[in-house]
Amino acid sequence: MKDIVKYCGCAMLLWAGLSVSSAGELKVAVADRMQILAGHRQLTQAMQRLNADDAAQKAEYQKATDNLDALRQDFQRLTTESRNVTASDSDRTRAGSAAEIREGEIRLGEAALKKFNEEHRRKMAARLQEMRQKYFAEIQAAVKAYAAEQQLALVLDSSALAAQSGVGGVLHADAQLDITAAIIDRVNQPRPPAAATSAPAGQRK
């Protein structure tokens, strides 16, 4: 889950609408943001797919880079041959012409590699943004729903990352206040199947 921490490390909104228990007490709970992210099965699977795609793209990029390096080496060899005073004029001319062709191939390869890298970065950023919007909104909704059910006025982030960075966090919390497991169970509940599309008006009985 380090990739999620790196790319999606924005603070989760864990504020629930103010509510007061029947005894007039302000009820507060804590939830570990990092544990919820790590325990979210769909998010974990999505990250695994994203990392697998990223690794495949990097392997393809490395293959193209190796091919480009081979072209550069061949260009250097041909350039050296074109300047070899001990070779015949025809051999030097032939080597020089081949070097010009290689130089053009190198320029095209460099441009293609740059475009490939930029497109990969753009696609990865878009997919991460989509994941962040989907799963963070889902977790936030789960926290708010649970807080409303349990009449919690406030849910604080108890993750070690927040505490160490000095952003939010909780200095101490009783174990009874921790609702992390409840939120993980909630976000991992099976989703209801999508409603079937109704038949066209002319086919309805």
C-alpha positions in Angstrom: 0.0 0.0 0.0 3.0 2.3 -0.1 1.9 3.6 -3.6 -1.5 4.7 -2.1 0.4 6.5 0.7 2.6 8.2 -1.9 0.0 9.2 -4.4 -3.2 9.4 -2.3 -1.8 10.7 1.0 -4.3 13.5 1.4 -6.1 13.6 4.7 -9.3 11.6 4.9 -12.3 13.7 6.0 -13.5 12.0 9.1 -15.8 14.7 10.5 -19.3 13.5 11.2 -22.3 15.8 11.7 -22.5 16.9 15.3 -24.7 14.7 17.4 -25.2 14.3 21.1 -26.1 11.1 23.0 -29.2 10.8 25.1 -27.2 11.7 28.2 -26.1 15.0 26.6 -22.5 13.8 26.1 -20.4 14.6 23.1 -19.4 11.2 21.7 -16.0 10.9 20.0 -14.3 7.9 18.2 -11.1 7.3 16.4 -10.3 5.4 13.2 -7.0 4.5 11.6 -7.0 5.9 8.1 -4.0 3.8 7.0 -5.5 0.5 8.3 -8.7 1.2 6.5 -6.9 1.8 3.2 -4.8 -1.3 3.8 -7.9 -3.4 4.7 -10.1 -2.2 1.8 -10.1 -5.3 -0.5 -11.3 -3.7 -3.6 -8.8 -0.9 -3.2 -6.0 -3.4 -2.6 -6.9 -5.3 -5.8 -7.1 -2.1 -7.8 -3.7 -1.1 -6.6 -2.3 -4.5 -7.5 -3.7 -4.1 -11.1 -2.3 -0.6 -11.3 1.2 -1.7 -10.1 1.2 -4.6 -12.5 0.3 -2.3 -15.4 3.0 0.1 -14.3 5.6 -2.7 -14.2 4.6 -3.8 -17.7 4.9 -0.3 -19.1 8.3 0.2 -17.4 9.6 -3.1 -18.9 8.4 -1.9 -22.3 10.1 1.5 -21.7 13.3 -0.2 -20.7 13.3 -2.4 -23.8 12.9 0.7 -26.0 15.7 2.4 -24.1 18.0 -0.6 -24.7 17.2 -0.5 -28.4 17.9 3.2 -28.5 21.3 2.6 -26.8 22.1 0.0 -29.4 21.4 2.5 -32.2 23.6 5.1 -30.5 26.5 2.6 -30.3 26.1 1.7 -33.9 26.0 5.4 -34.8 29.3 5.9 -33.0 30.8 2.9 -34.8 29.7 4.1 -38.2 30.9 7.6 -37.5 34.4 6.3 -36.5 34.5 4.2 -39.7 33.5 7.2 -41.8 36.5 9.1 -40.4 39.0 6.2 -40.8 41.8 7.6 -43.0 43.1 4.1 -43.7 39.8 3.0 -45.3 38.9 3.5 -48.9 36.8 6.5 -50.0 33.8 4.2 -50.9 33.9 2.6 -47.4 34.0 5.9 -45.7 31.2 7.2 -47.8 29.1 4.1 -47.1 29.7 4.4 -43.4 28.9 8.1 -43.4 25.6 7.5 -45.2 24.7 4.7 -42.7 25.6 7.0 -39.8 23.2 9.6 -41.1 20.4 7.0 -41.2 21.2 5.9 -37.7 21.2 9.5 -36.5 17.7 10.0 -37.9 16.5 6.7 -36.3 17.9 7.9 -33.0 16.0 11.2 -33.1 12.8 9.4 -33.9 13.4 6.9 -31.2 14.1 9.6 -28.6 10.9 11.5 -29.6 8.8 8.3 -29.4 10.3 7.4 -26.0 9.6 10.8 -24.6 6.0 10.6 -25.8 5.6 7.1 -24.4 6.8 8.2 -21.0 4.6 11.3 -20.9 1.5 9.3 -21.9 2.3 6.7 -19.3 2.6 9.3 -16.6 -0.6 11.0 -17.6 -2.6 7.7 -17.7 -1.2 6.6 -14.3 -2.0 10.0 -12.8 -5.6 9.9 -14.2 -6.1 6.3 -12.8 -4.8 7.3 -9.4 -7.0 10.3 -9.3 -10.0 8.2 -10.2 -9.2 5.7 -7.5 -8.7 8.4 -4.9 -12.0 10.0 -5.7 -13.9 6.7 -5.7 -12.4 5.0 -2.7 -11.9 8.0 -0.4 -15.4 9.1 -1.0 -16.6 5.6 -0.3 -14.7 5.4 3.0 -15.8 8.9 4.0 -19.4 7.9 3.4 -19.0 4.7 5.4 -17.5 6.7 8.3 -20.3 9.2 8.2 -23.0 6.5 8.1 -21.5 4.6 11.0 -21.1 7.8 13.0 -24.7 8.7 12.4 -25.8 5.2 13.5 -23.7 5.3 16.6 -24.5 9.0 17.4 -20.8 10.0 17.1 -20.1 13.7 17.1 -16.5 13.4 15.9 -14.3 10.8 14.4 -10.5 11.5 14.6 -7.8 10.0 12.4 -5.5 7.9 14.7 -3.1 6.7 12.0 0.6 6.7 13.0 1.4 8.7 9.9 -0.8 11.6 10.9 0.5 11.5 14.5 4.2 11.5 13.4 3.8 14.3 10.9 2.0 16.5 13.4 -1.1 16.8 11.1 -4.1 15.8 13.1 -3.7 12.5 14.9 -4.6 11.4 18.4 -2.3 11.4 21.5 -4.3 8.8 23.3 -7.5 6.9 22.7 -9.2 4.1 24.6 -9.6 0.9 22.6 -13.3 1.1 23.0 -13.3 4.3 20.9 -11.6 2.7 17.9 -14.1 2.0 15.1 -11.4 1.1 12.5 -12.5 -2.6 12.3 -16.1 -1.6 11.9 -15.4 0.7 9.0 -13.2 -2.0 7.3 -16.0 -4.5 7.6 -18.5 -1.9 6.1 -16.4 -1.0 3.1 -15.8 -4.7 2.3 -19.5 -5.7 2.4 -20.8 -7.2 -0.9 -22.3 -4.6 -3.1 -26.0 -5.1 -4.1 -26.4 -6.1 -7.8 -27.3 -3.4 -10.2 -31.0 -3.0 -10.9 -32.2 -4.7 -14.1 -33.0 -2.4 -16.9 -36.8 -2.2 -17.5 -38.2 -3.4 -20.8 -39.2 -0.9 -23.5 -42.6 0.5 -23.2 -44.0 -1.5 -26.1 -42.9 -4.8 -24.5 -44.4 -4.2 -21.1 -47.5 -6.2 -20.2 
